[in-house]
Amino acid sequence: MKILIVNAGSSSLKYQLIDMENESTLAKGLVERIGIEGSKLTQTVNGQKFVIEEPMENHVVASKNMIDALTDSEHGVVSNMEDIGAVGHRVLHGGEKFTESVIINEKVIEAIKENIPLGPLHNPANLMGIMACKEVMPNTPMVAVFDTAFHQTMPPKAYLYGVPMDYYKRLHVRRYGFHGTSHRYVSARAAEFLGKDVKKLRIITCHLGNGSSICAVHNGECVDTSMGITPLEGLIMGTRSGSLDPAVLQFIMNNDGIDINEMLEILNKKSGLLGISGISSDMRDVDEAAENGNENALIAQQMLDMGVKKYIGAYAAAMGGVDVIVFTAGIGENGMELRERVMEDMEFLGAKIDIEKNKVKGKETDISAPDSKVKVLVIPTNEELVIARDTLDLVTKAK
């Protein structure tokens, strides 16, 4: 079966077509600037790019262009839409309603709408992608795969905040966690790579990119994660502040005369690596500036390093030790220097990397030193494959 994977943003739509017979990617595409001047679709097949540049006023038009590109007689990969057996949609926030992926029906759509207050930026966009695909592919089964689902195994001691219980019972205020498909994939793949049973391992997965989160996976299940009710909590990120004393908000707001909406805009879009370094939200730019003596860039670099170290230490303590540490996502997979800095002086945990083995980018590798008791791995993430596998499984069972 060929499965289409869709990840819709507010003005973008990413897609992949995967042939599940051999789990190979047939095509990748990105539609940019939906509803904005300069709309463009770029599709890549076997390294060859195909571009459509025309106005795309909404996600329905973008989805039609996606189908046109996939079925294009010269640049496409399928003859018609009947060749696509199902569509898997990435959905950010499933709240407490979804502990696993589900076939999309009206009840699921309503539940995604109910979780919009928890994912105000992403859930509406994800819904637009679902509704657009349903309009242009009305007879194709569709599945929702939630970023939050993998983390639903956390116990209350990990997911509750220290606020009155009424807020949880009435408003569902709790830690939900994100990047769940990535943490799920790399933890399972790490066990497979090592030839071990994931249900007998204590794994710490470090998903480090423009958005970053860390997850404690004990016996195959998430027991804690760094992101919270939104993706703002945890490590400093490209433009996000990460965790801070809530009183900081009141202090800044009172001092500068700004409201909570402007404050959250600052914490989400003007903080993190960008805000601290004053250079960029891209770790590569921050690293280059730090090497050239920019003190603020060096501080930003050190803050991220220390944050990752602290979570690894905390999660090792929470699980009574650690067997495997995994680095994944853009910075985790490609940041050789960051991995080296994070793993420095971690011998007390039994974790040590081999500097030569660590000289690798975007490749599945064991970078542990020969005498390291803890395996340290680089595992490129593949969230699309997780979505495709879940979609295939659910659609096959439903037949």
Residue pairs with C-beta under 8 A, 6 or more apart in sequence:
1 20
1 21
1 85
1 86
1 392
1 395
1 396
2 17
2 18
2 19
2 20
2 26
2 78
2 83
2 84
2 85
3 17
3 18
3 20
3 84
3 85
3 86
3 87
3 88
3 388
3 391
3 392
4 15
4 16
4 17
4 70
4 84
4 86
4 87
4 88
5 15
5 16
5 17
5 18
5 87
5 88
5 90
5 384
5 387
5 388
5 391
6 13
6 14
6 15
6 87
6 88
6 89
6 90
6 129
6 133
7 13
7 14
7 15
7 89
7 90
7 129
8 14
8 59
8 89
8 125
8 126
8 128
8 129
8 130
8 132
9 122
9 125
10 121
10 124
10 125
10 128
11 32
11 33
11 34
11 35
11 36
12 30
12 31
12 32
12 33
12 34
13 30
13 31
13 34
13 59
13 62
13 63
13 66
13 129
14 29
14 30
14 31
15 27
15 28
15 29
15 30
15 31
15 66
16 25
16 27
16 28
16 29
16 384
16 388
17 25
17 26
17 27
17 70
17 77
17 78
17 84
18 24
18 25
18 26
18 384
18 385
18 388
19 26
20 388
20 389
20 392
23 385
23 388
25 384
26 45
26 77
26 78
27 43
27 44
27 45
27 69
27 70
27 76
27 77
28 43
28 44
29 41
29 42
29 43
29 44
29 66
29 69
29 70
30 41
30 42
31 39
31 40
31 41
31 56
31 62
31 65
31 66
32 38
32 39
32 40
32 41
32 42
33 39
33 40
33 56
34 56
34 57
34 58
34 59
34 61
34 62
35 56
35 57
35 58
37 55
38 53
39 53
39 54
39 55
39 56
39 62
40 51
40 52
40 53
41 51
41 52
41 53
41 56
41 62
41 65
41 66
41 69
42 49
42 50
42 51
43 49
43 50
43 51
43 69
43 70
43 75
44 50
45 75
45 76
45 77
48 75
50 69
50 72
50 75
52 65
52 68
52 69
54 65
55 61
56 62
56 65
58 128
58 132
59 128
59 129
59 131
59 132
60 131
60 132
60 135
60 136
62 132
63 129
63 132
63 133
63 135
63 136
63 137
64 136
67 81
67 136
67 137
69 75
69 76
70 76
70 77
70 78
70 81
70 84
71 78
71 79
71 80
71 81
78 84
81 137
81 140
84 137
84 140
85 140
85 141
85 392
85 395
86 140
86 141
86 142
86 143
86 391
86 392
86 395
87 133
87 137
87 140
87 141
87 142
87 143
87 391
88 101
88 142
88 143
88 145
88 387
88 388
88 390
88 391
89 104
89 126
89 129
89 130
89 133
89 142
89 143
89 144
89 145
89 387
90 126
90 145
90 147
90 181
90 383
90 387
91 112
91 122
91 123
91 126
91 130
91 144
91 145
91 146
91 147
92 119
92 122
92 123
92 126
92 146
92 147
92 148
92 178
93 112
93 115
93 118
93 119
93 122
93 123
93 146
93 147
93 148
93 176
94 111
94 112
94 115
94 144
94 146
94 147
94 148
94 149
95 111
95 114
95 115
95 118
95 148
95 172
95 176
96 152
96 172
96 174
97 111
97 114
97 115
98 111
98 144
98 146
98 148
98 149
98 152
99 149
99 152
99 153
100 149
100 390
101 143
101 144
101 145
101 146
101 149
101 387
101 390
101 391
101 394
102 108
102 143
102 144
102 394
103 141
103 142
103 143
103 394
103 395
103 398
104 130
104 134
104 142
104 143
104 144
108 144
109 127
109 130
109 131
112 123
112 126
112 127
112 130
112 144
113 123
113 127
115 123
116 123
116 124
118 172
118 176
118 229
118 230
119 230
130 142
130 144
133 140
133 142
134 142
141 395
141 398
143 387
143 390
143 391
143 394
143 395
145 181
145 386
145 387
145 390
145 391
146 180
147 178
147 179
147 180
147 181
148 176
148 177
148 178
148 180
149 180
150 177
150 180
150 181
150 183
150 184
150 215
150 222
151 159
151 175
151 176
151 177
151 178
151 180
151 183
151 215
151 222
151 225
152 222
153 221
153 222
153 223
154 175
154 177
154 222
154 223
154 224
154 225
155 223
158 175
158 223
158 224
158 225
158 318
159 174
159 175
159 176
160 168
160 174
160 175
161 167
161 168
161 173
161 174
161 175
161 228
161 229
163 173
167 173
168 174
173 229
174 229
175 225
175 227
175 228
175 229
175 233
176 227
176 228
176 229
177 213
177 215
177 222
177 225
177 226
177 227
177 228
178 211
178 213
178 225
178 227
178 231
179 207
179 211
179 213
179 215
179 227
179 329
180 222
181 383
181 386
181 387
182 205
182 207
182 328
182 329
182 381
182 383
182 386
183 205
183 207
183 213
183 215
183 217
183 222
183 225
184 386
185 381
185 382
185 383
185 385
185 386
186 205
186 207
186 326
186 328
186 379
186 381
187 198
187 203
187 205
187 215
187 217
187 220
187 326
188 198
188 220
189 364
189 379
189 382
190 198
190 201
190 203
190 205
190 324
190 326
190 375
190 377
190 379
191 197
191 198
191 201
191 203
191 220
191 324
192 198
193 364
193 366
193 377
193 379
194 324
194 366
194 375
194 377
198 217
198 219
198 220
199 219
199 220
200 219
201 217
201 219
201 220
201 323
201 324
202 216
202 217
202 218
202 219
202 316
202 319
202 320
202 321
202 322
202 323
202 324
203 216
203 217
203 218
203 322
203 323
203 324
203 325
203 326
204 214
204 215
204 216
204 217
204 311
204 312
204 315
204 316
204 322
204 324
204 325
204 326
205 214
205 215
205 217
205 326
205 328
206 212
206 214
206 308
206 311
206 312
206 325
206 326
206 327
206 328
206 332
206 342
207 213
207 214
207 215
207 328
207 329
207 332
207 381
208 235
208 304
208 308
208 327
208 328
208 329
208 330
208 331
208 332
208 335
208 338
209 238
209 329
209 330
209 331
209 332
210 237
210 238
210 239
210 281
210 282
210 330
211 231
211 237
211 238
211 240
212 226
212 234
212 235
212 237
212 304
212 329
212 331
213 225
213 226
213 227
213 231
213 234
213 235
214 225
214 226
214 234
214 235
214 308
214 311
214 312
214 315
215 222
215 224
215 225
215 226
215 315
216 222
216 223
216 224
216 225
216 315
216 318
216 319
217 223
218 319
223 318
223 319
224 315
224 318
225 234
226 233
226 234
226 235
226 311
227 233
227 234
228 234
231 240
232 240
232 241
232 242
232 264
232 267
232 268
233 242
233 243
234 242
234 243
234 307
234 311
235 242
235 304
235 307
235 308
235 311
236 242
236 271
236 272
236 273
236 276
236 300
236 303
236 304
236 307
237 272
237 273
238 272
238 273
238 274
238 281
238 282
238 283
239 268
239 269
239 270
239 271
239 272
239 273
239 274
239 275
239 281
240 267
240 268
240 271
240 272
241 267
241 268
241 271
241 272
241 275
242 272
242 307
249 260
249 263
249 267
252 258
252 263
252 266
253 259
253 260
253 263
258 266
266 275
272 281
272 300
273 280
273 281
273 282
273 283
273 286
273 300
273 304
274 280
274 281
276 296
276 299
276 300
276 303
277 286
277 289
277 294
277 296
277 297
277 299
277 300
278 296
278 297
279 285
279 286
279 289
279 294
279 296
279 297
279 300
280 286
280 289
283 304
283 330
283 331
283 335
283 338
286 297
286 300
286 301
287 297
287 301
287 335
287 337
287 338
289 297
290 297
290 298
290 300
290 301
301 338
301 341
304 338
305 338
305 341
305 342
308 338
308 342
309 342
309 346
312 322
312 325
312 342
312 346
312 349
312 351
313 349
315 322
316 322
316 349
322 349
322 350
322 351
322 374
323 374
323 375
324 374
324 375
324 376
324 377
325 343
325 351
325 374
325 375
325 376
325 377
326 376
326 377
326 378
326 379
327 333
327 335
327 339
327 376
327 377
327 378
327 379
328 378
328 379
328 380
328 381
329 381
331 338
332 338
332 339
332 378
333 361
333 362
333 363
333 378
333 380
333 381
334 361
334 362
336 358
336 359
336 360
336 361
339 353
339 358
339 367
339 376
339 378
340 353
340 355
340 358
343 351
343 352
343 353
343 376
346 352
349 374
350 372
350 373
350 374
351 368
351 372
351 373
351 374
351 376
352 368
352 369
352 371
352 372
352 374
352 376
353 367
353 368
353 369
353 372
353 376
354 367
354 368
354 369
354 370
357 365
357 366
357 367
357 368
357 369
358 367
360 367
360 378
362 380
363 378
363 380
364 377
364 378
364 379
364 380
365 377
365 378
366 375
366 376
366 377
367 376
367 377
367 378
368 374
368 375
368 376
368 377
